[in-house]
Amino acid sequence: MTITAVRRADDGLYADGEENVVAGSSTLWLTTLVFDGPYPEAEGVASAVASALTVDDSADADLATVLGVRWDLGKPRPRTLTLPVGDGVDDTLLEMVFTATFLLPLLDAATQSPPRAAGNALLGALGIDGVYRNRLRDTVVPGTWALLMLATRDQVDEVTDSDVRLRPRTRIDTVLSRAQADAVRETYGPEGPGRRPRR
């Protein structure tokens, strides 16, 4: 598996394969696990993820949420898959990451418009910058599927250690600062104004 550690939000850097957890960091990661081949049986994926989200009792573990992304061969763009797991952050945040990464660039290209800055600035303030989204866009291609996770490192690791043994080809990580994790909780957490009712 290729591990791409994009960056530590505003606290420093993660080099590939190297940990440098610094003071002021949160335990909240934005991770994308990318898999080759067609999307497998959905209940197996949901089971592996649901089990993984129960392994950590750190302060940020209750924010965990996951969004599936599937790009079938022959299709012009990927689509999202809601997984009925966890009760953490509203998956609206992950849908925004997906939209800014995959859909808005297609719309900009079709209309010959310059890249949009508003969504980029918002996500960048949360530690989800253009570097992360570019890596995501380069890695999730037709014939692959992915799990976009906002979770702790232990929860992410547990997904690939589960009984279902999901084996990603590539893992892309960035770690949110304490301030960014607190902003996510305030806006998209259980009491946040950005949260919508679960479907």
C-alpha contacts under 8 A as a table, 3 or more apart, distances in Angstrom:
res1	aa1	res2	aa2	distance
1	M	167	R	7.95
1	M	168	P	6.38
1	M	169	R	4.79
1	M	170	T	5.34
1	M	171	R	7.17
2	T	169	R	6.27
2	T	170	T	4.56
2	T	171	R	6.12
3	I	16	D	6.60
3	I	17	G	6.71
3	I	170	T	5.81
3	I	171	R	4.70
3	I	172	I	5.97
3	I	173	D	7.66
4	T	16	D	5.71
4	T	17	G	7.72
4	T	170	T	7.47
4	T	171	R	6.03
4	T	172	I	4.70
4	T	173	D	6.26
5	A	14	Y	5.65
5	A	15	A	6.15
5	A	16	D	5.24
5	A	17	G	7.24
5	A	172	I	5.85
5	A	173	D	4.79
5	A	174	T	6.10
6	V	13	L	7.72
6	V	14	Y	6.69
6	V	15	A	7.74
6	V	131	V	7.08
6	V	132	Y	6.11
6	V	172	I	6.85
6	V	173	D	5.85
6	V	174	T	5.39
7	R	12	G	7.12
7	R	13	L	4.80
7	R	14	Y	5.23
7	R	15	A	7.75
7	R	173	D	7.52
7	R	174	T	5.18
7	R	175	V	6.79
8	R	11	D	5.58
8	R	12	G	5.28
8	R	13	L	4.90
8	R	14	Y	6.09
8	R	127	G	7.77
8	R	174	T	5.83
8	R	175	V	4.98
8	R	176	L	6.49
8	R	177	S	7.18
9	A	12	G	7.01
9	A	13	L	7.79
9	A	126	L	7.82
9	A	127	G	4.71
9	A	128	I	7.79
9	A	174	T	7.04
9	A	175	V	6.11
9	A	176	L	5.44
9	A	177	S	5.84
10	D	127	G	7.47
10	D	177	S	6.46
11	D	22	V	6.91
11	D	24	G	7.48
11	D	25	S	7.05
11	D	177	S	6.63
12	G	22	V	7.75
13	L	20	N	7.28
14	Y	17	G	7.95
14	Y	18	E	6.18
14	Y	19	E	6.12
14	Y	20	N	6.10
15	A	18	E	5.24
15	A	19	E	7.34
21	V	25	S	6.93
22	V	25	S	5.98
24	G	177	S	6.58
24	G	178	R	5.69
25	S	175	V	7.83
25	S	176	L	6.86
25	S	177	S	4.59
25	S	178	R	4.90
26	S	60	D	7.44
26	S	175	V	7.42
26	S	176	L	6.07
26	S	177	S	5.30
26	S	178	R	4.47
26	S	181	A	6.45
27	T	58	S	7.64
27	T	59	A	7.79
27	T	60	D	6.15
27	T	152	T	5.50
27	T	153	R	7.06
27	T	175	V	7.45
27	T	176	L	7.59
28	L	60	D	6.01
28	L	61	A	7.57
28	L	150	L	6.83
28	L	151	A	5.50
28	L	152	T	4.79
28	L	153	R	7.24
28	L	175	V	6.12
28	L	176	L	5.80
28	L	181	A	6.55
29	W	149	M	7.76
29	W	150	L	5.72
29	W	151	A	5.39
29	W	152	T	5.49
29	W	153	R	6.37
29	W	173	D	6.73
29	W	174	T	5.78
29	W	175	V	4.44
29	W	176	L	6.02
30	L	128	I	7.91
30	L	148	L	7.46
30	L	149	M	5.73
30	L	150	L	4.62
30	L	151	A	6.59
30	L	173	D	5.89
30	L	174	T	5.39
30	L	175	V	6.22
30	L	176	L	7.41
31	T	148	L	6.04
31	T	149	M	5.15
31	T	150	L	6.44
31	T	151	A	7.64
31	T	156	V	7.48
31	T	171	R	6.85
31	T	172	I	5.46
31	T	173	D	4.49
31	T	174	T	6.49
32	T	136	L	7.52
32	T	146	A	6.57
32	T	147	L	5.58
32	T	148	L	4.51
32	T	149	M	6.04
32	T	171	R	5.67
32	T	172	I	5.12
32	T	173	D	6.69
33	L	146	A	5.39
33	L	147	L	5.17
33	L	148	L	6.64
33	L	168	P	5.62
33	L	169	R	7.52
33	L	170	T	5.95
33	L	171	R	4.65
33	L	172	I	6.64
34	V	139	T	7.29
34	V	140	V	6.63
34	V	144	T	6.96
34	V	145	W	5.97
34	V	146	A	4.33
34	V	147	L	6.67
34	V	168	P	5.24
34	V	169	R	5.71
34	V	170	T	5.13
34	V	171	R	6.31
35	F	144	T	5.62
35	F	145	W	5.36
35	F	146	A	5.82
35	F	167	R	6.96
35	F	168	P	4.58
35	F	169	R	5.24
35	F	170	T	7.07
36	D	143	G	6.58
36	D	144	T	4.64
36	D	145	W	6.61
36	D	168	P	7.47
36	D	169	R	6.59
37	G	143	G	5.50
37	G	144	T	5.29
37	G	145	W	7.20
38	P	72	D	6.71
38	P	143	G	6.16
38	P	144	T	6.29
38	P	145	W	6.85
39	Y	42	A	7.67
39	Y	70	R	6.55
39	Y	144	T	7.48
39	Y	145	W	5.91
40	P	44	G	7.66
40	P	45	V	7.33
41	E	44	G	5.73
41	E	45	V	6.82
42	A	45	V	5.22
42	A	46	A	6.21
43	E	46	A	5.06
43	E	47	S	5.99
44	G	47	S	5.10
44	G	48	A	6.26
44	G	164	V	6.78
45	V	48	A	5.27
45	V	49	V	6.25
45	V	164	V	7.67
45	V	166	L	7.85
46	A	49	V	5.18
46	A	50	A	5.90
46	A	83	L	6.01
46	A	84	P	6.96
46	A	85	V	6.63
47	S	50	A	5.17
47	S	51	S	6.14
48	A	51	S	5.36
48	A	52	A	6.29
48	A	159	V	5.97
48	A	162	S	5.87
48	A	163	D	7.13
48	A	164	V	6.00
48	A	165	R	7.99
48	A	166	L	7.84
49	V	52	A	5.01
49	V	53	L	6.30
49	V	66	V	7.99
49	V	85	V	7.09
49	V	159	V	5.71
50	A	53	L	5.36
50	A	54	T	7.04
50	A	85	V	5.23
50	A	86	G	6.45
51	S	54	T	5.69
51	S	55	V	7.42
51	S	159	V	7.83
51	S	162	S	7.67
52	A	55	V	5.78
52	A	155	Q	5.15
52	A	156	V	7.12
52	A	158	E	5.00
52	A	159	V	5.30
52	A	162	S	7.22
53	L	56	D	7.13
53	L	61	A	7.64
53	L	64	A	6.83
53	L	86	G	6.73
53	L	151	A	7.79
53	L	155	Q	5.38
54	T	57	D	7.92
54	T	155	Q	7.50
55	V	154	D	7.04
55	V	155	Q	6.16
55	V	158	E	7.55
56	D	61	A	5.92
56	D	152	T	7.55
56	D	154	D	6.44
56	D	155	Q	6.48
57	D	60	D	7.98
57	D	61	A	5.96
57	D	62	D	7.90
58	S	61	A	5.41
59	A	62	D	7.19
60	D	63	L	5.70
60	D	64	A	7.62
60	D	151	A	7.72
60	D	152	T	6.94
60	D	181	A	7.83
61	A	64	A	5.73
61	A	151	A	6.45
61	A	152	T	5.96
61	A	155	Q	7.95
62	D	87	D	7.48
62	D	88	G	5.32
62	D	89	V	7.98
63	L	87	D	7.57
63	L	88	G	4.00
63	L	89	V	4.89
63	L	150	L	7.44
63	L	151	A	6.83
63	L	185	R	7.02
63	L	189	G	6.59
64	A	86	G	6.72
64	A	87	D	7.42
64	A	88	G	4.86
64	A	89	V	6.17
64	A	149	M	7.36
64	A	150	L	5.33
64	A	151	A	4.37
64	A	152	T	7.25
65	T	85	V	7.43
65	T	86	G	6.08
65	T	87	D	7.11
65	T	88	G	5.52
65	T	89	V	5.76
65	T	90	D	7.17
65	T	91	D	6.38
65	T	149	M	5.99
65	T	150	L	5.38
65	T	151	A	6.52
66	V	82	T	7.86
66	V	83	L	6.81
66	V	85	V	7.49
66	V	91	D	7.01
66	V	94	L	7.69
66	V	147	L	6.59
66	V	148	L	5.68
66	V	149	M	4.49
66	V	150	L	6.36
67	L	80	T	6.86
67	L	81	L	6.21
67	L	82	T	5.63
67	L	83	L	6.30
67	L	91	D	6.78
67	L	94	L	6.55
67	L	95	E	7.57
67	L	147	L	5.88
67	L	148	L	5.14
67	L	149	M	6.49
68	G	80	T	5.55
68	G	81	L	4.56
68	G	82	T	6.14
68	G	83	L	6.73
68	G	145	W	7.51
68	G	146	A	5.86
68	G	147	L	4.71
68	G	148	L	6.15
69	V	78	P	6.61
69	V	79	R	5.72
69	V	80	T	4.50
69	V	81	L	5.84
69	V	145	W	5.54
69	V	146	A	5.01
69	V	147	L	6.21
69	V	148	L	7.24
70	R	78	P	5.45
70	R	79	R	5.47
70	R	80	T	6.26
70	R	81	L	7.20
70	R	144	T	6.57
70	R	145	W	4.34
70	R	146	A	6.44
71	W	75	K	6.91
71	W	77	R	6.44
71	W	78	P	4.12
71	W	79	R	6.41
71	W	140	V	7.56
71	W	141	V	6.59
71	W	142	P	5.00
71	W	143	G	5.87
71	W	144	T	5.73
71	W	145	W	5.90
72	D	75	K	5.67
72	D	78	P	7.11
72	D	142	P	5.59
72	D	143	G	5.17
72	D	144	T	6.97
73	L	142	P	4.99
73	L	143	G	4.88
74	G	142	P	7.29
75	K	78	P	7.31
75	K	142	P	7.32
77	R	102	F	7.59
77	R	103	L	7.91
77	R	142	P	7.86
78	P	102	F	7.63
78	P	142	P	7.62
80	T	95	E	7.80
80	T	98	F	7.99
87	D	90	D	7.78
88	G	189	G	6.46
88	G	190	P	6.85
89	V	93	L	7.83
89	V	184	V	7.72
89	V	185	R	7.12
89	V	188	Y	5.30
89	V	189	G	4.72
89	V	190	P	6.75
89	V	195	R	7.52
90	D	93	L	6.61
90	D	188	Y	5.59
90	D	189	G	6.65
90	D	190	P	7.81
90	D	194	G	7.80
90	D	195	R	5.31
90	D	196	R	6.66
90	D	198	R	7.80
91	D	94	L	5.20
91	D	95	E	6.25
92	T	95	E	4.96
92	T	96	M	6.20
92	T	188	Y	7.99
92	T	194	G	7.97
92	T	195	R	7.42
92	T	196	R	7.80
93	L	96	M	5.11
93	L	97	V	6.53
93	L	188	Y	7.33
94	L	97	V	4.99
94	L	98	F	6.26
94	L	148	L	7.07
94	L	149	M	7.86
94	L	150	L	7.87
95	E	98	F	4.94
95	E	99	T	6.05
96	M	99	T	5.03
96	M	100	A	6.02
97	V	100	A	5.26
97	V	101	T	6.00
97	V	123	L	7.36
97	V	128	I	7.83
97	V	133	R	7.67
98	F	101	T	5.14
98	F	102	F	5.92
98	F	103	L	7.35
99	T	102	F	5.49
99	T	103	L	4.86
99	T	104	L	6.06
100	A	103	L	6.23
100	A	104	L	5.40
100	A	105	P	7.27
100	A	119	G	6.73
100	A	120	N	7.15
100	A	133	R	7.95
101	T	104	L	6.90
101	T	105	P	7.01
101	T	133	R	5.48
101	T	134	N	7.29
101	T	136	L	7.43
101	T	137	R	6.30
102	F	105	P	6.08
102	F	106	L	6.78
102	F	137	R	6.71
103	L	106	L	5.26
103	L	107	L	6.38
104	L	107	L	5.01
104	L	108	D	6.02
104	L	116	R	7.70
105	P	108	D	4.99
105	P	109	A	6.06
105	P	115	P	6.89
106	L	109	A	5.15
106	L	110	A	6.12
107	L	110	A	5.06
107	L	111	T	6.15
108	D	111	T	5.28
108	D	112	Q	5.65
108	D	113	S	4.78
108	D	114	P	6.43
108	D	115	P	6.24
108	D	116	R	7.78
109	A	112	Q	4.88
109	A	113	S	6.45
110	A	113	S	7.83
116	R	119	G	6.86
116	R	120	N	7.04
117	A	120	N	5.11
117	A	121	A	6.06
118	A	121	A	5.35
118	A	122	L	6.46
119	G	122	L	5.15
119	G	123	L	6.18
120	N	123	L	5.34
120	N	124	G	5.86
120	N	129	D	7.02
120	N	130	G	7.15
121	A	124	G	4.98
121	A	125	A	6.16
122	L	125	A	5.31
122	L	126	L	6.82
123	L	126	L	5.14
123	L	127	G	6.59
123	L	128	I	5.07
123	L	129	D	6.25
124	G	127	G	5.04
124	G	128	I	4.81
124	G	129	D	4.22
124	G	130	G	7.24
125	A	128	I	7.19
125	A	129	D	7.74
125	A	180	Q	7.47
126	L	129	D	7.94
126	L	176	L	7.12
126	L	180	Q	5.20
126	L	181	A	7.75
126	L	183	A	7.63
126	L	184	V	7.53
127	G	174	T	7.56
127	G	175	V	7.48
127	G	176	L	5.78
127	G	177	S	7.61
127	G	180	Q	6.92
128	I	132	Y	6.21
128	I	133	R	7.25
128	I	174	T	7.66
129	D	132	Y	5.53
129	D	133	R	6.47
130	G	133	R	5.02
130	G	134	N	5.83
131	V	134	N	5.16
131	V	135	R	6.26
132	Y	135	R	5.24
132	Y	136	L	6.22
132	Y	172	I	7.74
132	Y	174	T	7.51
133	R	136	L	4.89
133	R	137	R	6.05
134	N	137	R	5.01
134	N	138	D	6.10
135	R	138	D	5.11
135	R	139	T	6.12
135	R	172	I	7.61
136	L	139	T	5.22
136	L	140	V	5.99
136	L	172	I	7.47
137	R	140	V	5.65
137	R	141	V	7.37
138	D	141	V	6.97
139	T	170	T	7.78
140	V	144	T	6.10
140	V	145	W	6.82
140	V	146	A	7.09
141	V	144	T	5.84
149	M	156	V	7.54
151	A	155	Q	6.10
151	A	156	V	6.44
152	T	155	Q	5.22
152	T	156	V	6.32
153	R	156	V	5.08
153	R	157	D	6.06
154	D	157	D	5.12
154	D	158	E	6.08
155	Q	158	E	5.11
155	Q	159	V	6.64
156	V	159	V	5.44
156	V	160	T	7.34
157	D	160	T	5.70
157	D	161	D	6.44
158	E	161	D	4.78
158	E	162	S	5.82
159	V	162	S	5.39
159	V	165	R	7.58
159	V	166	L	6.80
160	T	165	R	5.57
160	T	166	L	5.06
160	T	167	R	5.95
160	T	168	P	7.52
161	D	165	R	5.87
161	D	166	L	7.54
162	S	165	R	5.18
162	S	166	L	7.23
168	P	171	R	6.82
176	L	179	A	7.92
176	L	180	Q	5.66
176	L	181	A	5.86
177	S	180	Q	5.10
177	S	181	A	6.16
178	R	181	A	5.20
178	R	182	D	6.15
179	A	182	D	5.09
179	A	183	A	6.18
180	Q	183	A	4.99
180	Q	184	V	6.25
181	A	184	V	5.06
181	A	185	R	6.26
182	D	185	R	5.04
182	D	186	E	6.09
183	A	186	E	5.06
183	A	187	T	6.09
184	V	187	T	5.31
184	V	188	Y	5.54
184	V	189	G	6.69
185	R	188	Y	5.48
185	R	189	G	4.29
185	R	190	P	7.68
185	R	192	G	6.96
186	E	189	G	5.88
186	E	191	E	7.34
186	E	192	G	5.25
186	E	193	P	7.94
187	T	191	E	7.91
187	T	192	G	4.41
187	T	193	P	5.70
187	T	194	G	5.24
187	T	195	R	7.21
188	Y	191	E	7.50
188	Y	192	G	4.86
188	Y	193	P	6.76
188	Y	194	G	4.97
188	Y	195	R	4.96
189	G	192	G	4.99
189	G	194	G	7.99
189	G	195	R	6.67
190	P	195	R	7.00
191	E	195	R	7.39
192	G	195	R	5.58
